[in-house]
Amino acid sequence: MLCSAAYAGTALAFRDRLVVDWNKTQQRQTTADQKRVYYLSLEFLMGRALDNAMLNVGLKDIAREGMGELGFRLEDVIQQERDAALGNGGLGRLAACFLDSMASLNYPAWGYGLRYRYGIFKQDIVNGYQVEVPDYWLDFNPWEFPRHDITVDVQFYGYVRKYQDENGKTISVWEGGEVVEAIAYDCPIPGYETPTTNNLRLWSSKASSGEFDFQKFNSGEYEASVADQQRAETISAVLYPNDNFDEGKQLRLKQQYFWCAASLFDIVRRFKKTKRPWKEFPEQVAIQLNDTHPTLAIPELQRILVDEENLEWDLAWGIVVGTFGYTNHTVMQEALEKWSVPLTQHLLPRHLEIIYQINLFFLQQVEKKFPGDRERLARMSIIEESQPKRIRMAYLAIIGSHKVNGVAELHSDLIQTTIFKDFVEFYGADKFMNVTNGITPRRWLHQANPRLSALIASKLDGYGYLKDLNQLSKLEGFLDDKAFRKEWAEIKYANKVRLAKFVKEAQGISLNPASLFDIQVKRMHEYKRQQLNIFGAIHRYLKLKKMSKEERAKAVPRVTIIGGKAAPGYWMAKTIIHLINKVGDVVNNDPEIGDLFKVVFLQDYNVSKAEILVPASDISEHISTAGTEASGTSNMKFVLNGGLIIGTCDGANIEITREIGESNIFLFGNLSEDVEDLRHAHSYGSEFKLDPALQEVFDSIRSGTFGDVDQFNGLLDGIVHHGDYYLVSDDFNSYCKTHELIDEAFRNTDEWLDKSITAVSRMGFFSSDRCILEYGESIWNTEPLSV
């Protein structure tokens, strides 16, 4: 209780300091009146705010002294804060890194998102199964400011009335339906070593009629008296409601429009205050769409300009395209959002009309360029001719944006040669570009690994490298410095001790810090191949069981840690979690194996846990099927903290390899250009044969070694009988052999240390500051504001 009071006091003290800079920043940006950037993301995985605020304003040591005088350890105080539950995976963490960089580089920039009352969910593990429970992270959140003076009425349902004005122009008016009120909550985003403090505005939903209907209550309709409020509040209750049901799909589409409409209203209101003509809107406003979730912002801005501001269609559309940029995060067709036309017609009747008009004008242009090519028209249409018809949101995002970017070189090449090939042929290559993802070194080195950050600063004449990560290259000059090497190794070991202590306290499993710590933490998904990891772990366990005592004495002890959440409706990902837990139950309680091998599923993975895991890693797993991971950023975090990678030639792994050198990364598996042929062979080739080692793993699962085999049949059958879409069987042998190479390399501690230091020294390219400068120059056409 005392510690939570100390946290409240410290947080409020730092918050008050930020508020001063925050207000001055907004005044400075308003006075400068230069182009602003608005970053629309359905996720912002911010992590704890107090530690970040202390580091960014440079007062952490003073806070530590003050806490110490009052009898508190600063680390204990920081741990009182709940992680802001506003995201799940890399998409949200990238958005958070970008906000940090935009503030640190002094860009006039705001983030816009939803204020989820219960986050995605808190993950409990019960009998090995994932169980979702609400995450009450908002019980005490000193980092937000309710702005009850900033509200937006957001409309749903209803109908479109048309009439002709005195000039014969057809006017469309969206009428009727239901109105939900959006209320703004503002969160300060401090930059590092700068007074710039930007804003993250989150929208919360509330019934426009108020919370409570007294008339209904007094007439005995007790449930109906709060029904409007409950229906409205569900919009901002949970990140990614389960959309396996029609009601879930409708709620998810409602969420997306609610957030886009409120944000656009706010952006337009701010622009109108400048009294500039509308044609200057793209010169003053850049809106970046983080994936397809905010794509409804495109027809919404067109609706505002045409219906409310009475602009001509062509002028309005030119403004829309000049304003938006679209970041694509996936090459997988099934991950590209599509919304049913009947659902959109029911929920957003005017927007469906606008989307159809956009599509008509676009296809007329395509017809002009490629006359008579009807197949191309069908392929490029925003409306997919399925049953029911569906809106391809990625196509709408491309057509409505002036720039489209991928997030790693391989990914950007793939989207241009596969899923968006027709659009490249139509628009030309200039509209499409690459901005390889990055991470903020302030949080992912300085905050997560302060001892390593201090050691690096001692060799680079201070902490300037946190604003210019390319300075890390000077570290290679200290490869032969014995004292430096010794401290580097000691820091890694201390971080492993810290993680072992955390796992023991949280889950009761004892880990030996001298073991090789092998970590895979990310969203649970078949393409990320946590199943390959756990099959490899079973293979290791079976090998150890066959060894004699003498052979075991020579084996490298290892800890496999896996963490991440599965979407509530994603049965296969939940099955993988169940198998990991059941394997852990067997391996961790086998007296023959002891400390030689441990398997841990770390429950309820989040940013704060990542800050403990990442610095403790010896090897981390980034093992997606080649051609499926857009970029990945956890790979960057692990390498920046001196951990090495086992990975496929996928996403940013390729660029990391180019930067740090092939000798400092462990690559395995098939290449992206071979994937389609392998899938074809699985589906249409001769009889499917498993690798003998993988067959042995499957036999052990089917024999009941890890519990009820009926729970795992679907997982195994997907590989053996249903085409093995993610090529687990094709890459298994290469994966296991590469882990043998890792064991060998880990035995040679001097060589391993060389790899660790060299890899860190070559990570300068992967700063989110570099990303934001690229976005600013090539997409937003804006510059930082001088402070």
N, C-alpha and C positions, 0 to 999 in steps of 0.2 A: 504493500500500500504506500509506504514512504517513498519507494523507488518510483512508483507511478506519479506521485505528487512532484518528485524532483524532475521527472520527464516533462510534466505539464509546465512547470515553472521555466525550465530551460527552453522548451519549444516556444513558449509564448515570448520569452525574452528575445530569442533569435527572430521570431516572426515579426515582432515590433520593429526590429532593426531593418528587416527586409522591406517592410511596408514603406519606410521612408524612401529607400532606393526605388521601390516599385512605383510609387507615385511620381517621383522625379523622372523616371524612365518614360512613363506614359506622357508626361508633360513635354519632355524633350522630343519624343517621337511625333507628338501632335504638332509641335511648333515646327519641326523640320519638314513635316508634310511630304515625306518622300514615300516611295512605294513600300507597302507592307506585304508581308507574307503571312498567309493563313494555312496552317497545316491541319487537314481534316483526317482524323484517324479514329477508328472505332475502338482502338485499344491504346492506352498509355500505361506501360508497365513501369511505374516510377520508382518503386522501391521505397526505402525509408527516406524521409525528407530532412530529419534533424541533422544526421551525420553529413549529408550532402551540403546543407546550408552552412554548417560550421566550417567545413573545408573550403567552400567557395568564398566565404567572406574572410577566411584566414584567421579564425579565432578559436580553433579547436583546442589548442594548447592552453589558452586562457580559460576556456570552459572546463578543461580537465582539472586545472589548478583549483578553480572555484568549487567544483564538485567535490574534489578531494578534501578541501577545508571543511565542507559540510558533512564529510563521512561517506561519500558515495564514489563508486567507481564509474567513470564516464561510460565504459562499455555496458555496464548493467543498466544505466539510464537509457542509453540508445536502444537497447533491446526491448524496452517497454512499448516502443512504437509498432503498430500493426502496419504491414505492407499495404499500400493503397491497392485495392483489388480491382484495378481498372484494365487488366489485360491477362493474357495467358501465355503467349509465346513470343517468338522473335519479332513479329510485326509490332507488338506493343513496346517491346524493349528498344527496338530501333527508333520508334517515335520519341521515346524518352531521351535517348542519346542525342537525337536531332534537336530537341528542345534545349538541352544543355549546351550544345554547340552553337545554336542560333543566339542564345543569350551571351555566351562567352565571346562570340565574335561580333557582338553588338548589332545584329540584324533586328530591325523592327518586325517582330514576328509573334504571332499568337497561335496556340494550339486550340482546337475545338474537339470536344469529345462528349461522352455521356457519363453521368455520375451514377454508376451502378451501385445500388444500395447493398447488394449481396455479392458483388463481384461475379466471377464465373462460378465458383463454389469452393468450399474448404474440402480438401480430400482427406477422408479417413480410410484406413485399411482395416476391414473386418473379415477375419478368416481368409485373408489373402485377396479379398475383393475390394475394388474401389467403391466407396460409398460417398455420395455427394451430400454435404450439409451446408446451410447458409454460412457465409463469411461475414460476421458482424463487424466489419472493419471500421464502420463510421460511428461506433459508440463514442469515441472521442477523437476528433480530427482537427487539431488546431491549425492545420495548413490550408484550410479553405475558408472563404468569406462568402456567406450567402448574400446575393445581390437581389433582394426582393423588389428593388426598384427597376430591375431589368427583367422583364417578362415578355414572352412572345406567345401569341395565340396560334396554335398549329391546327390546321383543319384536316379532317379525314372524311371519307365517304361522300355522300351528297350527289350532286348532278351538275352538268354544265348547261347553263342557259345562254343562248346566242341571240343577238339582235344586230341590226345595222344602224350605225350612227348617221348623222346628217350628211356625211360625205360618202355614204354607201359602204363604209368599211365594216366588216364583220367583227363584232366584239364578243368575246367569250367571258362569261362570268361563272365562277365556281361557287355554287350555293348549297345550303343545307348541310346535312351530315352532323358531325360531332367536332367539337373544339376542345383541345387539350392545351393546358398552359405549360410553357417551358419556363423554368426559373433558373437563372444563371448562378453558378458557384465559381468563384475565381480562386486560383491557386498561384502563388508567386513562383517563378522559375528563375533562380539566381544564376548569373554567369560567374565564371571563375576569374578572380582577380580583375573584376570590372564592376562598376556600380550598376550596369545594365541588369534589370530584373524584369523579365518578360512575363506574359500571362498565359495560363492555361485555363480556358473557360469550359466548364462542364455543365451540361443541362440536366436538370431533374424535372420529372413530369408530375403534373398535378391537375386535378379536375378544374376546368374553368368555372364551373358552377359553385366551387367551394368544396370544403371537405365533408360537409354534413348537410343533409336535407331535413330540416326540422319538420316540415309539413308531412313528409312521408313517415318520419319517426312517430309523430303524434297520431297518425292514422293507423299505427300498428305495423307499418311496413319497415321493420327494423333492419333487415338485410338490404332492402332497396335504398334505405337512407344513406348508406355509405358505398353503394355499388359503383356510382360514377367515379368516386375517388379511387376505389380499389382498381377499377379497370384502367384508369389513367396512370396510376402509380406502377402498374406492371410494366409499362413501357421502359422505365429506367430502373427496373428491379434487378435484372440478371443479364450479364454478358452472354451473348449467344444462347438464347433460349432453345431448348431441344426442338429442332424443326423436323422431327420424324412424323409429326402430325400436322394437319392443316392449320390448327389453331396456332401452333408454334411458328409455322411459316408466316402467317399473317402478323404475328407479334414481332417477328424479326424484321419484316418489311416496314412495319409501323415504326420500330426503333430507328431504322435507317432514315426514313423520311423525316421523322420528328427532329432528329439531330441535324440533318441537312437544312431543313426549313428554318429552324431557330438560328443556326449559324449564318445562313445567307441573309436573313432579316437583319441580323446584327452587323454584318459586313456592309450591306447596302446602306443601312442607317448611318454608319460611320462615314461612308463615302459621300452621302448626300449632304452632310454637314459642311463639306468643303465647297459646295456650290459649283463644282466643276461640271462641264458638259459630259453626258454619258459616254461619248466616244473616248474619253480619257480614262474610263474605268480600268482597262487592262494596263494602263501606264501607272496606276496607283495601287492596283490589287493583283496579287498572285495567289491563286488557291491551288494547293497541292493535294491530290487525292491519293491517300495511302491505301492502295489496293482498290478493289471495286466497291467496297462497302459504301463510300460516299458518292457513288455515281449519280444518284438522284439529285445531287446539287446541280447537275448540268441542266436537266429540264426545269428544275425549280428556278434557276436564275433566268432562263428563257421565259418562263411564265411571269416572273416579276417584271421583266423588261417589256414584254409584249402586252400583258393583261393589265398591269398596274401602272406602268410608266408610259404606256401607249407608244412605244417605239415600233418602227417598222420591223417586220420579221428579219430581213437580211442584215440590217444594222445590228439588231439585238444578237443575232447568231454570230456575227463577227466579234462582238464584245465577249460572248461566252467562250468561244474558241481561244481568243487571245488571253483569257484569264486563267484557264485551267491547265494544269499539268497532271499527268497520270503515271503513277508508279505501279508497275506490275510486279507481283510477287510469286507467280507460279507459272509453270509450263503445263500443268496437268489440267486437261479439259474438265475433269469432274470438279475441280476446285474453282473454276471460273463461274461466278454467280449467274444464275438465270432465274427470272421471276415469271410466274405464269401470268399470261395476259388477263384471264378472267379475274384473278386475285387483284391485279393492278387496277383493272377497270372498276372493281368494287371499292377499293381503298382510295385510289388516286385517279379519278376519272379524267380530270383535266391533264394530268401528266401523261396519261396513256395517249391522249390526242396529240400532245406535243411530240412524244417519242415517235408516233407514226408519221407526223409531218417531217421531223428530222430525217427519218428513214427514207421517206419518199424523195426528198430533195437530194439526199446522199446517193441513193440508187440511180437517180436520173443522171448524176455526174459520172457514176461508174459506167452507166449505159453509153454515155457519150465517149468515154475513153476506151471502152471495150464493147463496141456495138455487137449485139446478137449473142453475147456470152451469157446465156440464162443461168447456167450452172454457177458461174461466178457471182451473179446477182443473188442467187439463193444462198451461196456460201457467205457472202459479205453482209447480208441483210441483218439489221438489228433484231428483227423478228424471226425466230426459228419456227419453221413450219412443222411443228410437232403436235401431238395431241395431249393436253391442250397446247396452243401456241405459247412460246416463251420469249421473254426479252433477254437478249444476250448483253449483260451489263458491261462486259469488257469491251464489246464493240462500240457501245454507246460512249464509253469513256475515251476510246481512241478517237472517235469521230468528233467528240466535243472538246478535245484538248489540242493544244498547239505542239506539245511535246509528250512523248511516251518513253519512259525509261525502264530498263531492267536493272537488276541490283548486283550482278556479277557478269564478267565478260562472257562466260559460257551461257549463262541464262539469257543475256541480251541477244547473243547470236541465235540461240534456240528459238526465242519468241519470234525473231525476224524470219527464220527459215522454216518454222513449223506453224504454230497456231495463228500468227498474224502475217503470214507470208503474202496473202492477197492485199493486205493494207499497205505493206511495204511497196508492192508493185504499183499500187494506185497513187500513194502519196509521195513515193520516193524515200530514200534512206534517211534524208535529213530530219524527218520528223521523229525518228527513233534513235535512241542513244543509250549509253550505259553509264550508270554511276554506281560503282562497286560500294557496297555497304561498309560502314565503319562503326567504331565504338568510341565512347568518351573515355580517355585515359584517366580523367579525374575520378570517376567512380570505379572503373574496372582495374585500376592499378593503385592510384593514390589512396582511395578510400578502402578498397577490398584488401589491399596488401601493403599496409603502410611501411612495414620494415623494408620490403623490397624497393618501394618507392624512395625511401630515405637513402638506401644504399646506392641506388642509381643516381640520385641527386648529389650524393657526396663525390661521385666521379664526374658529373657533368656541370659542376659549379652552380648548383641550385636546381630549382624546380621548373625552370623555363621550358624543359622538354614537355611538360604537361600542356603547353599551348603550341608547341612545335615538336611533334612526336618524331620527326626525322632526326632530331638530335640523338636519339637512341643509337644511331649507327656508330657513335664514338665508343660504345661499350666494347666493341670487338678489340679495341686496343688494350683491354684489361684481361684478355683471355689467359695470359700467363701470370697475372697478379695473384699470388698464392693467398694472401689475406682476403682479397676480394672473392675468390672462388670459395674459400672456406666459409665466409659469411653467407654467400649465395646458397650454398648447400644447407647451412644451418637454418636459414629462413624457410626453405622448402620443408625441412623436417619439422620445424616448429608449427608450420601451417598444417601439416599432416597430423601432428599431435592434437592441435585444436579441433580438427575435423573428427578425429577418433573420439575425443571427449564429447563432442556434440552428438555423435551417433550413439554413444553409450548412454548419454542422458536421455535422448529422445526415444531410442528404440531398444535399448538394453543389449546391443550387440557389441562385443569387444573386438577392436581392430588393432593389429600390430602396425605402428607407424613405419616400421622398417620395410613393410611390404610395398610392392608396386601398387600404387593407387590408380585404378583404371575407372574413369568416370564417364557416364553418358547421361546428360540431363537436358531435356528438351520436351516439347509437346509430344505426347504419345501418338504415333501414326505409323501405319504399315510402311510408308515410303521412307521413314527415318530409320526403320529396321531395328528397333529394339529387340525384335524376335531373333535376328541374326546374332545379336550380342548374347542373349540368354542361351541360344543353342550352342554358341561357342563356349559359354560358361559350363554348360552340361558336359560338353566334350572334354574340357579341362578336368572337370571332376572325375569323369570316367577314366581318364588317363591316370590321374593321381591314384585312384582306387586300384589300378592294375599294377602299380609300381611296388617294388620292394622297399623296405625301410631305408636301405642305403640309397636307392634312387631318389626317394622322396627328400632325403637330406640335401640333395643337390638341386632340388627344384626351387625356382624363384617364387617366394610367397607373394600372393596377389590378393587384392581386394577389388571386387567389381561392384560399383555403385551405380544404380540407375534411378532416375527420378523424372517425374513429369505427370501431367494430368491427361486423361482421355476424355473426349467430349462425352456427355452423358448418354447420348444415343449411339455411340460408336462401340458396338459389341466386340469387334475383333481387337481393338486397342485395349479394351478392358480385360479380354482373355489373356493378352500378353502380360499385363500387370499381374494377373492372377498366377500365371506360370512363374514369373520372376519371384514372387513371394513364396510360392511352394518350393521352388528350387532352393531359395534361401533357407527355408525351414529345414530342409534335408542337409544341405552342405554345412550350415553353421552349427548343426548339432551332431556332426559326425566326429566322434573322438579320434578316429584314425587320421583325419585330415587336420584337425586342430587349427592352428594359425596359418597353415599353408594356403588356405583359400577361404574367402568369405564372400557372400553375395548379399547385397543390401538393396532393398527398394526404399528410397528415401521419400517418405510421404509428404504431401502438400508442398511440393517444390515451388519456390518463389525467388524473388530477387535477393532477399536477405540471406536465404540459404545458399544461393549461387555465390554470394560474396565470401562464404566460408569454403564452399566446394572448389571454386575455380583456383584459388591460390594453392590448394593442397594436391592438385592433380599431377601425377607423373605422366600419364597418357590419357587423352580424352578421345572419345569415339564420335566420328562424324561420317557415318557409314551409309548414307542414303543411296538408293539405287541411282547409278549415274544418269544425269539428265532430269532428275526430279526435284532436287533442292535448288531453289532460286539462288540463295547465297549462303545463308547461315551467318550468325555473328558470334555464337558461343565459341566456334573454332578460334576466332580472333581473341576472345577474352582469355581462353586457356593458354594460347601461345604467348600472349603479352605477359602472362604470369609465370613463364618459364616451364610450362607443361608442353609435352610433345603431342602430336596428333597421329592417330591411325584413321585413315579416311579413304574414300573413293575419289576418283577424279570427277568431282561434282561441285557445283556452286563455287564459293570463294576458296575452297581447298586448292583449286588450280592456281589462283593468284597468290595464295599464301606460299605454295610450293615454289613458284617463280621468285618470290621475294626472299624466302629464307633458305632455299636450296633443297634439292631432292634428298640430300644426305641427312637432313634434319626433320624429315617427316616420313611416316610409314604409309605408303600408298598401296592399295590392293584393288582387285576386282576388275570387272569389265568396264569398257569405255562407253560413253553415251551413244557413239555411232553404232555400237554392236547390239544395243538393247532391243531394238525392234526385230532384228533377225532372231535373237534368242527367244523373244516372246512368240514369234511366229513358229519357231521350231517346237516350242512347248505345246502349242495348240494344234499344229498340223504335222509335226514330225513323227518319227518312229516312237516306239514305247519309251516312256519316261523312266530314266534310271537315276536314282539318287546317288550322290557321292557316298562311298561306304561309311565314312566317319559320320556323316549326317544321318545315314540310315541307322547307325548304332544309337545316335542321340534319340531319334524317333522311336526306336524299339524300347529304349529305357523309359520314355514317357508313356508309351502304350502298355508297358508292363506294370504301370501303376507306381513306379518309383516316386513320383512327385504328386501322388494323390489321384483322385477320380479321373480316369482317362477321358470319360465322356465330356468333361469340361474343356478338353484340348483338341478333340477330334476335328472341329471346324478349322482350327489354326493349322493343323498338320495336313488336312485334306486340301486346303487352299493351295498348298505347295505341291503335294503329290498328285492330286487329281484335277485341280482346277486352274492349271496353267502357270502357277508360280509367278504372278504378274510382277512382283518386285525382285525376282531373280535371286532369292535367298540361296537356292540350291546351286546356282551357277557360281556364286561368289564365296561359298562356304569354305572350300578347300584353300583358296587364296587367303581368306580371312584368317584361318587357323595357322597357316604357315607364317603369315606376317606377325601374328602374336608370338610365334616361336622366335622370330628375329628380334622382337621387342624384348623378350626375356633375355636373350643373349646380350643385347645392347645394354640392358639395365645392369647386368653383372659388372660391366666395365664402368665403374662410377666416374672415372676421369673423362672418358669419352662422352658419357651421358651429360655430364656437366658442360662440356664444350658445346654440345648440341643445344642445351637449354639456354646458355648465355648468347650463343650466336643467333638462335631463333628470335629471342627478345630484341636483340640489337637491330634486326632487320624488319621490325614490325611497324616502322614509321608511316607507311602508306595507309594503314588501316585505322586511321583516326576519323571520327565522325566530323571533325573540323574540316578535313579535306573534302568530305562529301558535301557539306553545306556550301563551301566555297564553289564547288562544281555546280551544284544546283543554282546558286545565286548568279553565276556567270552565264550558264548555258540554258537554264530553264526559266528562272524568275526574272532575269535581266534587272537585277537590283544589287546594291552594294551595302556593306555595313555602314551604320551611322557613326560618324566620328564622335567620340566621347571626350 
